[in-house]
Amino acid sequence: MRTILITGATGFLGSALVASLLAEGHRVKTLSRNDPAGARVRAAAGEAARGFGLILNDRHWELLSTVEVDFRDLRSTLHPRILEDVTHVWNSAAEMSYSLKKILPAMEQNVMASSTLYALTARHARRCQRFYHVSTAYTAGFDVEEVHEALHFTPRLINAYQLSKWAAETNLFQHHQEMKLPLTLFRPSAVIGHQATGWSTGVSFGLFCLAEGILHGKRRNAGQIHLDLKEDARLNLVCIDTVVRRARELLRAEAHRQPVEIFHCVGDESLRVAEALEPAGSLLGLRVVFGPPQLEVDAEIHRIIKKNKPFADSTWHFRTDRLKQVLGDAYVPQSMNREIIRRSMMHFLAHRLQELAQEPGMATALAMP
Ligand SMILES: NC(=O)c1ccc[n+]([C@@H]2O[C@H](COP(=O)([O-])OP(=O)(O)OC[C@H]3O[C@@H](n4cnc5c(N)ncnc54)[C@H](OP(=O)(O)O)[C@@H]3O)[C@@H](O)[C@H]2O)c1
């Protein structure tokens, strides 16, 4: 029986992975911070299970054990005994802020904590077969048309998140040279909600940051907004259930495995920015026009979305040859369409509207049409 150690289990990807692995009958151990009895992990995994349409009974929940740690000091707070029976690690926890003011916490968590966890696993988890590190496809940086499943040596990086995720890949690769625990760098593109249910956690990251900008127009009672984005650029979006499916397939795959692997977990590039954002506008009853800000509300929206503008305005093509080779027939491409985006946007906006409705005077102004 596998025992899979997961970090980031209070978040979007990690909680979905926990719920799905428990449902499959695996033992799961989580490392989380500020979570003495594991209540945050259990609540997040419960939400994810509902979002995936999974039913977890007591037998499933008994397979979960939670451990509170301080990621800044894993050597003291992660007892080697916890690692003894671990067969695989999925390291998903990450400081997600783009702000360069957050570069220190980003380096501490994304680089140092990830490397320390790898080193402790290599040393104490004798049964561990592989360390999976969740990175991002955007460590490729900008001005790269075709991104290979390989380390990037001199990428053009623009924010603390991208920089620290890139540094973590390089650092883990170096650790592997010394410690030899097999390593997989798993790079999703921009993750959106579940294909069938639209479920996500309502965090305004990636595409949802752009939706948050449109939502701001609704909060300000605008009938039309201008988004300063290239409407014809192509977005690469991947659904959370595809991410989790690929993770589970990798845990099962035995052929063509390498000591160090780098995989892209991505969708296709069929959707234009305008097509991806149109559902948010129509769900909120707003006309979305692409072009420079015209009014004060457009300028406010621009301040919300500008950190993601360089990503939305660029088109990347991510190679997946290696992942296809390892997964063989299990690899089914994830194609994107307007209906999937609409479901995802609907779930995200409903979640955010519910949160915003708690603010005084917002309830009536913000109902979806
Ligand atoms: N979402 C995407 O579109 C996307 C795309 C590509 C790659 N990824 C990668 O997927 C992974 C998970 O992302 P996500 O979307 O699930 O993010 P998320 O929902 O924001 O979850 C982040 C997780 O990391 C933990 N975390 C954040 N800062 C931390 C810190 N300083 N110390 C310790 N733990 C910390 C959070 O714990 P707390 O609850 O304690 O804050 C949470 O469990 C990340 O590695 C990210 O780079 C995500």
Ligand as a Chemical Component Dictionary entry (heavy atoms), coordinates in Angstrom:
data_LIG
# 
_chem_comp.id                   LIG 
_chem_comp.type                 NON-POLYMER 
_chem_comp.pdbx_formal_charge   0 
_chem_comp.three_letter_code    LIG 
# 
loop_
_chem_comp_atom.comp_id 
_chem_comp_atom.atom_id 
_chem_comp_atom.alt_atom_id 
_chem_comp_atom.type_symbol 
_chem_comp_atom.charge 
_chem_comp_atom.model_Cartn_x 
_chem_comp_atom.model_Cartn_y 
_chem_comp_atom.model_Cartn_z 
_chem_comp_atom.pdbx_ordinal 
LIG N1  N1  N 0  -3.255 27.359 -9.312  1  
LIG C1  C1  C 0  -2.575 27.384 -10.449 2  
LIG O1  O1  O 0  -3.054 27.892 -11.492 3  
LIG C2  C2  C 0  -1.196 26.764 -10.532 4  
LIG C3  C3  C 0  -0.590 26.689 -11.794 5  
LIG C4  C4  C 0  0.683  26.111 -11.902 6  
LIG C5  C5  C 0  1.308  25.621 -10.774 7  
LIG N2  N2  N 1  0.690  25.719 -9.554  8  
LIG C6  C6  C 0  1.416  25.199 -8.402  9  
LIG O2  O2  O 0  0.548  24.345 -7.669  10 
LIG C7  C7  C 0  0.872  24.392 -6.295  11 
LIG C8  C8  C 0  -0.374 24.642 -5.491  12 
LIG O3  O3  O 0  -1.010 25.834 -5.943  13 
LIG P1  P1  P 0  -2.512 26.160 -5.494  14 
LIG O4  O4  O 0  -3.183 26.791 -6.663  15 
LIG O5  O5  O -1 -3.099 24.971 -4.850  16 
LIG O6  O6  O 0  -2.265 27.303 -4.413  17 
LIG P2  P2  P 0  -3.122 27.674 -3.120  18 
LIG O7  O7  O 0  -4.524 27.245 -3.250  19 
LIG O8  O8  O 0  -2.848 29.112 -2.836  20 
LIG O9  O9  O 0  -2.432 26.788 -1.989  21 
LIG C9  C9  C 0  -1.132 27.050 -1.568  22 
LIG C10 C10 C 0  -0.750 26.050 -0.509  23 
LIG O10 O10 O 0  0.599  26.330 -0.105  24 
LIG C11 C11 C 0  0.617  26.654 1.271   25 
LIG N3  N3  N 0  1.524  27.777 1.518   26 
LIG C12 C12 C 0  1.490  28.998 0.955   27 
LIG N4  N4  N 0  2.476  29.769 1.426   28 
LIG C13 C13 C 0  3.125  29.014 2.321   29 
LIG C14 C14 C 0  4.244  29.256 3.156   30 
LIG N5  N5  N 0  4.893  30.424 3.145   31 
LIG N6  N6  N 0  4.635  28.264 3.973   32 
LIG C15 C15 C 0  4.000  27.088 3.977   33 
LIG N7  N7  N 0  2.928  26.790 3.223   34 
LIG C16 C16 C 0  2.510  27.747 2.393   35 
LIG C17 C17 C 0  -0.802 27.062 1.640   36 
LIG O11 O11 O 0  -0.970 26.813 3.026   37 
LIG P3  P3  P 0  -1.808 27.794 3.977   38 
LIG O12 O12 O 0  -3.239 27.379 3.812   39 
LIG O13 O13 O 0  -1.265 27.515 5.319   40 
LIG O14 O14 O 0  -1.550 29.205 3.503   41 
LIG C18 C18 C 0  -1.614 26.137 0.745   42 
LIG O15 O15 O 0  -1.726 24.869 1.311   43 
LIG C19 C19 C 0  1.929  25.474 -6.133  44 
LIG O16 O16 O 0  3.178  24.856 -6.037  45 
LIG C20 C20 C 0  1.823  26.275 -7.411  46 
LIG O17 O17 O 0  3.054  26.843 -7.753  47 
LIG C21 C21 C 0  -0.552 26.276 -9.403  48 
# 
loop_
_chem_comp_bond.comp_id 
_chem_comp_bond.atom_id_1 
_chem_comp_bond.atom_id_2 
_chem_comp_bond.value_order 
_chem_comp_bond.pdbx_ordinal 
LIG N1  C1  SING 1  
LIG C1  O1  DOUB 2  
LIG C1  C2  SING 3  
LIG C2  C3  SING 4  
LIG C2  C21 DOUB 5  
LIG C3  C4  DOUB 6  
LIG C4  C5  SING 7  
LIG C5  N2  DOUB 8  
LIG N2  C6  SING 9  
LIG N2  C21 SING 10 
LIG C6  O2  SING 11 
LIG C6  C20 SING 12 
LIG O2  C7  SING 13 
LIG C7  C8  SING 14 
LIG C7  C19 SING 15 
LIG C8  O3  SING 16 
LIG O3  P1  SING 17 
LIG P1  O4  DOUB 18 
LIG P1  O5  SING 19 
LIG P1  O6  SING 20 
LIG O6  P2  SING 21 
LIG P2  O7  DOUB 22 
LIG P2  O8  SING 23 
LIG P2  O9  SING 24 
LIG O9  C9  SING 25 
LIG C9  C10 SING 26 
LIG C10 O10 SING 27 
LIG C10 C18 SING 28 
LIG O10 C11 SING 29 
LIG C11 N3  SING 30 
LIG C11 C17 SING 31 
LIG N3  C12 SING 32 
LIG N3  C16 SING 33 
LIG C12 N4  DOUB 34 
LIG N4  C13 SING 35 
LIG C13 C14 SING 36 
LIG C13 C16 DOUB 37 
LIG C14 N5  SING 38 
LIG C14 N6  DOUB 39 
LIG N6  C15 SING 40 
LIG C15 N7  DOUB 41 
LIG N7  C16 SING 42 
LIG C17 O11 SING 43 
LIG C17 C18 SING 44 
LIG O11 P3  SING 45 
LIG P3  O12 DOUB 46 
LIG P3  O13 SING 47 
LIG P3  O14 SING 48 
LIG C18 O15 SING 49 
LIG C19 O16 SING 50 
LIG C19 C20 SING 51 
LIG C20 O17 SING 52 
# 
